Amino acid sequence: MTFVKITEQPSLYDNLEDQPIRTLLEEINQEDRKVPEAVGKAIPQIEKLVTAIVERMKQGGRIFYMGAGTSGRLGVLDASEIPPTFGMPPTLVIGLIAGGDTALRNPVEHAEDDPEQGWKELQERNINQLDTVIGIAASGTTPYVIGALHRAREHGILTACICSNPDSPMAAEADIPIEMIVGPEFVTGSSRMKSGTGQKLICNMITTTTMIKLGRVKGNRMVNMQLTNNKLVDRGTRMVRDELGLPYEEAKNLLLQYGSARKAIEAYRNDHP
């Protein structure tokens, strides 16, 4: 089957510079509405991946996101939000971007073109067979990602990918390919738009569901979140107050004493059987 890059096909809209601002905004929004539907069609593959990840993480495995440009930044973003949201160590979900941290803010020339660099970075982090490597690339052709997936798979490590083109070279190296086909971008080839939005949605789904299944959420609340600012202290206090029926200040003191809503609730119940 011939590989066709839908992500590089011409936009369905033209003469954008001549359009009124309201028209541009409405047309972008019209295109964005296609993203959740495309993600929805990929749920069976996402489910397969999360099921495998949960079993591996229960045994000490990790998630590695790998990408370049927007895709790499979104992987790093999702990874960076796991410790404050779920109280997990920063070593369990790791985002790697071609060109390193410099590339988070500035493009690094040809960083994504080296098919060996990604595997080197995984080896530096002692990648093993309990880990999962998820490549992210709208095009599905990024050498940095493809090379890493290929070598990981050779070593018996679970591989997956998130891409916006069907039957891509990246998907060929993934045990579980997630193909989210959102169609041509509003600005031709600008995959930071619909493809990036879909990647963000899927990353949210993968890690949030995994953390829930690892016991990091109680009911519907982030009982393990880090108390890094006043807003989060207040949120945690209300969790403790509502769960235990305590006055606000007593709940707050208990929260600050134990450092998380979960620990505060468990300690109180142990002391008041």
N, C-alpha and C positions, 0 to 999 in steps of 0.2 A: 504494500500500500504506500502510495506517495505521501510524504510528510508535507502538509500544508500549514503554514503559520497563519492561523486566523488572526492572531494578535498583530500581524503586520498588514492585514488587508485594509483597504481604504475605509475611512469613516463613512457612516451612512449620511453624514451631513457635510455641507461644503460652503465655501464663501463665509467662513465663520467670522472673519473680521468685519463683514458688512452687517452682521446681525445685531439687533438691539440687545442690551444686557439681559432684559427679562427673557427674551427668547433663548439666549444661550443658557441661562440658568435652568429654564424649564426643559430644554433638550438634554442637558447633562443629567438632570434628575430623571428624565424618562429613561435614559440609558442605565442609570444606577439601579432602577427598579428591576432590571433583568438579573442583577447579581444574586439576590437571595434565592431566586428560582433555580439558577444554575448550581448554587451550593446545595440546595435541597436534593437535586438529582444525584449528588455525590455522596449522600449520607450513608448508603450501604458500604462504600469503601472507607469512609471515615470511621464508621462503627467497627469495621474489621481491624483498622489500625489501632483505635483506642483500646479495644479488647486485648490486643497483643501487648500494647504498651503497659497497661495496668498490671498484667501478670509479670512482666519483666521488672517493673519498678517496685513491685512488692518484694522482689528478690535483690533489690539494690541497683537496678538498671537506671539509666539516664536517657534523656531526650537531647539530641543534637539537631538544631535547625541549621541549615547551610544555604546561603544564597549570596547574590551580588546585587548592588544597587538597592532599589526599593524593596525587592524580595528579601535581601539580607537584612535590611533595616527592620523590616516587619518581624523577622524571626528573632532578632536581638530584642526588639520591643516586647514581644510576648514573653520571652525568657526573663527579661528584667522585671516583669510585673508579678512573677510567681512568688518570690520571697515576701514582698509586702502584703500581697493579697492573701496568701495561704500559709505564711509562716514557714515556708520550706527553705532549706539551705540553697544558696545560689549555685551550687554545684550539681543540681539535679536536672535542671532544664537550661541548656546552654545554647546561645545563639552565636554562630560564627559567620562573619561577613568577609567576602573577598577584599583584601586590602587592609584588613584589621580595623581597629577602632577609628583610625583616620577616615576611613570610608563612610563612617556614620554621618559625617558632615560634609565631606568633600570627595568627589570622584577620584579614584586612584587608577591611573592609566594602566590598562591591560591586566589589572589584577584578576579579573574573572577569566582570563584566557589561558591560565596555567592549569592543566588537568591533574597535576601532581600535588599542588599546594594544599588543597583541601584535606587529602589523606594525611599529609604531614601534620597538619594542625590537629587532626583527630588522634594521631599517634602520640602527639605531645600531651594529650589529655588521657592517655592510657585507655583508649577505646577498647571495649570488650564485648562478648557475645550477649550480655544482658542489655546492652544499650540499643537505642533505636536512632537511626540517622534519617532525617526528613529533609529532602532537598526542596527548595522553593525557587521556582523560576517560571515566569509567565510564558516565556518562549519555549521552555523545555530543552534548550540547547546550550546552556551555560557550561563551559568546560570545567570550571572550578567545582561545580556541583556534580556533574556527570562523573568526573574522575573519582571523586570521593565516594559516591554511591557504588561505583564499579568495584573499587578496592574493598569497601566495607562488605559488600555482598560476597566477594571472594573469601573473606574471613568469617563467613557465617553470621554476620551481623544483620539484623532486620533493617531493611531499607524501605522508604516511602518517598513520595514526592507530591507536591502541589503544583499543577501547571494549568495553563489556559489553552493548550493546543492538544488535540487528540493524537495518540500514537507517536509521541515525541521520543527522541533519543534518551532523554532523562527518564521517561516512564519505562523504557526498556530495561533500565538498570534498577528499577524499584520493585520490590516484592509486592507492595501495595501502592499502585498509582492512584492518585486522586486527581481526576481531570475535571476541571471546573470551566466549562466552555461558555464564556460571557460574550463572545462575538467581538467584532472590531471596536476599537476604542473611539471615543468622541473626537479626540485629536489623534489622528492616525499614528499608531505605534506607541502611544503614551500609556504604557501598561501600569503606571503609577495610579491610574484611574480605576476602571472596573476590575481589572485583574488584582490590583493592590487591595481594593476593598474586599474582594472575595477571599484573598489570602488571609487578611486580618480576621474575617469571620471564621474561617476554617481553623486557624491557629487558636482562636478563642475557644472553639468547640473542642478541639483536641485536649488542650491543657485544663480547661475548666472541668470537663467531664472526667478526665483522669484524676484531678485533685478531689472531686466529689467522691469518686470510687476508692480513693486512698484515705478517706475519712477526714478530709480537711474542711468540710462544710457540715454544719449541723442544722437540720431543717432546711432553711434557705439562706443561712447566715455565715459570714466569714469569721468563724469563731477563733481562727488561728492567725488572723491578720496582725501585722506589726503595728505597734502603737507609736507611729512616727510623727504625729501632729495632733493638735487639739480636736480636729474633726473626727479623727479615728478613735481618740480616747472617748469622745462623747458617744460615738457609735457603739464602741465596745461596752461602755457603761450601760447603755440602753439594752444591749443584749443580756447582760448580767441581771439587770433590774427586771426585765420582762420574764426571764427564765426562772428566777428565784423569788420574785415578788418582794424585793428589798427596796427601801428608799434609795433615791438616786445617789446621794452622797456615800451611803454605805456600799452601794454597788461599785461606785467609782474607786473607793479606797481598796476594795477587794480586787478589782481589776488591776490597779497599779501595783498592788502587792505581788500578784502572781504573773503579771506580764501578758496574759492573753485571756480572752473571755472563756475559752475552753478550760484552761487551768483553774481560773477563778471559780467557775461553776463546779468543777469536779472537787476542788478543795473544800468548798462550802458544804457540798453534799456529804463528803466524807466526815466533816466535823458535825453535821446535823443529820444523822441518819433517820 
